Amino acid sequence: MNVYEKLKELNITLPPVSVPAAAYVPYVQTGKLVF
């Protein structure tokens, strides 16, 4: 059973994905630091 089948079995529907509000960066590296 995958996650989609389990959601359907539990009668759970997810809302549609909205448009992002900004351009997100996964991380920023400054020297040896990663944020």
Rosetta constraint file for C-alpha pairs under 8 A:
AtomPair CA 1 CA 5 HARMONIC 6.14 0.50
AtomPair CA 1 CA 6 HARMONIC 6.78 0.50
AtomPair CA 2 CA 6 HARMONIC 6.38 0.50
AtomPair CA 3 CA 7 HARMONIC 6.19 0.50
AtomPair CA 4 CA 8 HARMONIC 6.23 0.50
AtomPair CA 5 CA 9 HARMONIC 6.08 0.50
AtomPair CA 6 CA 10 HARMONIC 6.22 0.50
AtomPair CA 7 CA 11 HARMONIC 6.10 0.50
AtomPair CA 7 CA 12 HARMONIC 5.11 0.50
AtomPair CA 7 CA 13 HARMONIC 7.06 0.50
AtomPair CA 8 CA 12 HARMONIC 5.93 0.50
AtomPair CA 8 CA 13 HARMONIC 7.38 0.50
AtomPair CA 27 CA 34 HARMONIC 6.63 0.50
AtomPair CA 27 CA 35 HARMONIC 5.49 0.50
AtomPair CA 28 CA 34 HARMONIC 5.68 0.50
AtomPair CA 28 CA 35 HARMONIC 5.25 0.50
AtomPair CA 29 CA 33 HARMONIC 5.68 0.50
AtomPair CA 29 CA 34 HARMONIC 4.39 0.50
AtomPair CA 29 CA 35 HARMONIC 6.38 0.50
AtomPair CA 30 CA 34 HARMONIC 6.34 0.50
